[in-house]
Amino acid sequence: MTDLPPEVDVAMVFDAGATADTDYWRALRDEYVPALHARGTRVAYTLWIDKLAKADIPLTDQAYRDYAQKLVDTYVTPYGLDGIDIDVESYPTGDNLTRAIGVFNALGDIIGPTSGSDKILIFDTNQNGSTPLFTAVSSKVSYVLLQAYGRGTAGMQSTWNTFADKIAPCQFLPGFSFPEEQDRTHWGDAEGIYDPATAPGSTAYEYATWQPQGGTKGGFFAYAVDRDGKVWGDNSITPTSFTWMKNLSAVQDDAAGVAPKAATAALAADRITIRGVGAPGATVSVKVTGPGRIPTAASTTAAVDGSWTLVLNRKLTEPQTATITQKLPHTGPSAPTEVRFIGD
């Protein structure tokens, strides 16, 4: 999980059945979560709606409150997580619907936007916003993740319209899927290494640039993010450089006019080479200030993986400062990053 790029704002964890009696949960608590928090990424635990709807509890407010607290005490607090993501792909009815609503709303009193805490409560679904469940719990929801795998944006506004009277646009995030191993669905949303020439024709790119009428969406999400860069039918498990996630983040920010985050930068031992990582496709600029003869201002374009290198036309000397900013085609500059040479 520590491989996730800083462009990821929220990561989901869940028990797929193979992690019982392993060291994963200790590593999650002691290694992964602290590392992700340090870079500004929040972590939520995914639970199926059946965990609420089919809980062995009576249909009473006290039972809902007690069970909601148990869920937080079991899945959030022990690992230092930031909230819960409820995956809703079925349609509870009868007592199961009543129970799901009761527990969800009780969770919303502990975590989520009306709880007074800094925790998040996510409604993660492939359904529209008109269901009895969502209608009853929408005020307790931090974000809606729409599992729009393989759909495209042709009907996205119509789907958004079913949510629009219940949540703000900034709470709505459409999502695509990378091809999983042994995948039978073949959504075709994003395959292979990101290519700026062909990516605009992809569903993933459409979601990054799409906006609801009259507002700005909260972002996009991706399922099976560890498969970023794979093509359908490739069942090998190998590391990823997250080229889609990094580039789509920059594409989305540019489309919304949001300046990218500050680039990382480090001065090499030769005192003329500065390297770092920024937003893919961003123009990275450096300007040096200070006494004496200073290097000329320079710029370059960040590569598909976000890496960039600038070579100054003279060495940086003490106490000169090199200030690095980056900007996308339709945004202002990022916050600055500064590097200095400090003599022995």
ZAMARGU-4260 file (C-alpha; in steps of 0.2 Angstrom, whole numbers, plus 5000, padded with zeros to 4 digits):
<rodrens>
0) 5000/5000/5000 | 5014/5012/5003 | 5017/5011/4984 | 5001/5021/4981 | 5006/5038/4974
5) 5002/5054/4983 | 4988/5059/4970 | 4977/5046/4979 | 4967/5055/4993 | 4958/5040/5000
10) 4962/5022/4999 | 4951/5007/5004 | 4955/4991/5013 | 4944/4976/5015 | 4946/4958/5020
15) 4945/4947/5005 | 4946/4931/5015 | 4965/4927/5012 | 4971/4939/5026 | 4965/4930/5041
20) 4979/4924/5053 | 4992/4934/5043 | 5003/4949/5047 | 4994/4960/5036 | 4983/4968/5049
25) 4998/4972/5060 | 5007/4980/5045 | 4992/4990/5041 | 4991/4998/5058 | 5010/5000/5061
30) 5017/5003/5043 | 5004/5006/5029 | 4992/5018/5038 | 5006/5029/5046 | 5015/5030/5029
35) 4999/5035/5020 | 4994/5048/5033 | 5011/5056/5031 | 5008/5059/5013 | 4990/5065/5015
40) 4981/5049/5010 | 4966/5044/5021 | 4961/5026/5023 | 4944/5019/5025 | 4938/5001/5028
45) 4925/4993/5016 | 4910/4983/5022 | 4896/4976/5012 | 4879/4982/5015 | 4874/4965/5021
50) 4885/4968/5036 | 4872/4981/5041 | 4856/4974/5034 | 4858/4956/5040 | 4866/4960/5057
55) 4859/4949/5071 | 4852/4963/5081 | 4834/4969/5085 | 4825/4983/5076 | 4828/4996/5089
60) 4837/5013/5090 | 4848/5007/5104 | 4853/4991/5095 | 4858/5001/5080 | 4868/5013/5090
65) 4877/4998/5099 | 4881/4989/5083 | 4887/5005/5074 | 4899/5008/5088 | 4905/4990/5087
70) 4908/4992/5069 | 4919/5007/5072 | 4928/4999/5087 | 4931/4983/5076 | 4936/4991/5059
75) 4942/5009/5062 | 4949/5012/5079 | 4961/4997/5080 | 4970/5002/5064 | 4970/5021/5065
80) 4958/5022/5050 | 4949/5037/5044 | 4932/5030/5041 | 4920/5016/5033 | 4915/5013/5015
85) 4899/5004/5013 | 4898/4994/4997 | 4880/4994/4991 | 4877/4982/4976 | 4861/4974/4982
90) 4844/4980/4987 | 4839/4976/5005 | 4820/4975/5008 | 4808/4973/5023 | 4817/4971/5040
95) 4834/4971/5031 | 4831/4988/5024 | 4825/4995/5040 | 4840/4988/5049 | 4852/4994/5036
100) 4845/5012/5037 | 4845/5011/5056 | 4863/5006/5057 | 4869/5017/5043 | 4861/5032/5051
105) 4869/5027/5068 | 4886/5026/5060 | 4883/5043/5054 | 4881/5049/5071 | 4899/5043/5075
110) 4908/5046/5059 | 4904/5056/5043 | 4899/5074/5040 | 4886/5076/5053 | 4895/5067/5067
115) 4907/5081/5073 | 4922/5070/5070 | 4935/5070/5056 | 4930/5053/5050 | 4922/5049/5033
120) 4907/5038/5029 | 4906/5033/5011 | 4891/5026/5001 | 4899/5015/4987 | 4887/5009/4974
125) 4882/5004/4957 | 4864/5010/4959 | 4856/5027/4957 | 4852/5040/4970 | 4833/5036/4971
130) 4834/5020/4981 | 4825/5019/4997 | 4841/5016/5006 | 4851/5030/4999 | 4836/5042/5001
135) 4835/5038/5020 | 4854/5040/5024 | 4860/5053/5011 | 4862/5066/5025 | 4875/5055/5034
140) 4885/5052/5018 | 4903/5060/5016 | 4905/5054/4998 | 4896/5044/4985 | 4907/5033/4974
145) 4897/5028/4959 | 4904/5011/4952 | 4901/5016/4934 | 4913/5003/4926 | 4911/5002/4908
150) 4897/5014/4906 | 4905/5030/4899 | 4898/5048/4902 | 4883/5047/4890 | 4871/5044/4904
155) 4881/5051/4918 | 4872/5068/4920 | 4855/5058/4921 | 4862/5047/4935 | 4869/5062/4944
160) 4852/5070/4943 | 4845/5056/4954 | 4858/5061/4968 | 4857/5080/4965 | 4843/5084/4977
165) 4852/5075/4991 | 4871/5078/4990 | 4882/5092/4983 | 4892/5089/4967 | 4908/5089/4977
170) 4902/5073/4986 | 4900/5064/4970 | 4914/5053/4962 | 4911/5042/4947 | 4923/5027/4946
175) 4931/5015/4933 | 4940/4999/4935 | 4957/4992/4929 | 4957/4974/4923 | 4958/4962/4937
180) 4968/4946/4936 | 4956/4932/4930 | 4944/4946/4925 | 4928/4940/4915 | 4920/4957/4913
185) 4932/4966/4902 | 4926/4984/4906 | 4939/4991/4895 | 4940/5007/4905 | 4959/5009/4906
190) 4971/4997/4899 | 4990/4996/4897 | 5003/5010/4901 | 4995/5027/4900 | 4998/5035/4883
195) 4993/5054/4881 | 4989/5051/4863 | 4976/5037/4865 | 4970/5040/4883 | 4957/5054/4879
200) 4947/5040/4870 | 4946/5030/4886 | 4931/5029/4899 | 4944/5033/4913 | 4949/5049/4904
205) 4930/5054/4902 | 4927/5052/4920 | 4942/5063/4925 | 4936/5077/4914 | 4917/5075/4916
210) 4908/5088/4927 | 4890/5088/4933 | 4880/5103/4926 | 4881/5118/4938 | 4895/5111/4949
215) 4912/5102/4951 | 4912/5084/4956 | 4923/5078/4970 | 4935/5068/4959 | 4935/5050/4952
220) 4940/5034/4959 | 4947/5018/4952 | 4945/5000/4957 | 4959/4987/4957 | 4972/5001/4957
225) 4986/4989/4959 | 4982/4983/4941 | 4986/5001/4934 | 4995/4997/4918 | 4989/4980/4914
230) 4979/4974/4899 | 4964/4963/4900 | 4970/4945/4900 | 4987/4948/4908 | 4985/4938/4924
235) 5003/4941/4930 | 5005/4951/4947 | 5019/4964/4945 | 5023/4981/4952 | 5014/4996/4944
240) 5021/5014/4942 | 5003/5020/4942 | 5004/5030/4926 | 4985/5031/4924 | 4982/5037/4942
245) 4996/5050/4941 | 4991/5056/4924 | 4972/5056/4926 | 4974/5066/4942 | 4984/5080/4932
250) 4971/5079/4918 | 4956/5081/4931 | 4965/5096/4940 | 4969/5104/4923 | 4951/5102/4917
255) 4944/5109/4933 | 4957/5123/4934 | 4965/5117/4950 | 4983/5120/4952 | 4994/5105/4955
260) 5002/5101/4972 | 5020/5107/4975 | 5033/5096/4965 | 5046/5087/4975 | 5064/5093/4971
265) 5082/5088/4976 | 5098/5096/4971 | 5111/5083/4965 | 5129/5083/4971 | 5135/5092/4955
270) 5125/5108/4961 | 5118/5111/4944 | 5105/5096/4942 | 5089/5097/4950 | 5077/5082/4950
275) 5060/5078/4956 | 5042/5072/4954 | 5027/5082/4948 | 5011/5081/4939 | 5013/5072/4922
280) 5013/5084/4908 | 5016/5099/4919 | 5028/5113/4915 | 5041/5113/4929 | 5050/5130/4931
285) 5065/5135/4942 | 5071/5152/4947 | 5086/5156/4957 | 5088/5171/4969 | 5102/5176/4980
290) 5118/5186/4979 | 5132/5183/4966 | 5130/5177/4948 | 5114/5166/4948 | 5109/5153/4936
295) 5097/5157/4922 | 5078/5153/4924 | 5074/5136/4916 | 5059/5125/4913 | 5055/5107/4907
300) 5040/5096/4906 | 5036/5082/4918 | 5036/5065/4910 | 5022/5052/4910 | 5027/5045/4926
305) 5029/5063/4934 | 5048/5063/4934 | 5058/5078/4929 | 5075/5085/4928 | 5082/5102/4925
310) 5101/5106/4922 | 5106/5124/4927 | 5118/5134/4917 | 5129/5137/4932 | 5132/5129/4950
315) 5121/5134/4964 | 5131/5143/4977 | 5128/5147/4995 | 5116/5155/5000 | 5107/5155/4984
320) 5089/5147/4983 | 5081/5138/4968 | 5062/5140/4969 | 5053/5127/4959 | 5034/5128/4953
325) 5024/5118/4941 | 5008/5122/4932 | 4996/5113/4920 | 4990/5121/4904 | 4974/5128/4911
330) 4979/5131/4929 | 4990/5143/4939 | 5006/5138/4947 | 5008/5126/4962 | 5015/5131/4979
335) 5034/5133/4978 | 5047/5120/4983 | 5064/5127/4987 | 5081/5119/4987 | 5098/5126/4992
340) 5116/5122/4992 | 5123/5121/5010 | 5142/5121/5010 | 5152/5110/5022
</rodrens>
